[in-house]
């Protein structure tokens, strides 16, 4: 079963978050992830609005979680902390 990595983000420091994005992109690719949505138009229907929404597809929940726990992603995350407010969830797909 595949998995989706879904992030909702409010960026508070563009420069630091840019460093995060560069490293996170590499980490996601290293774990077989591909972006299917990255900061495009959205319609907020419920919950807390976040102006940046990102969805990446992974081969499995395990691959997505391994990406999150990887050294490369944790280094990326060190730039996002303090530079953004975020929610991140991994959801298994029916594919």
PyMOL commands that set and color helices and strands:
alter all, ss='L'
color gray80, all
select helices_A, chain A and resi 14-30+61-69+71-80
alter helices_A, ss='H'
color red, helices_A
select strands_A, chain A and resi 3-11+34-38+52-58+84-92
alter strands_A, ss='S'
color yellow, strands_A
deselect
rebuild
show_as cartoon
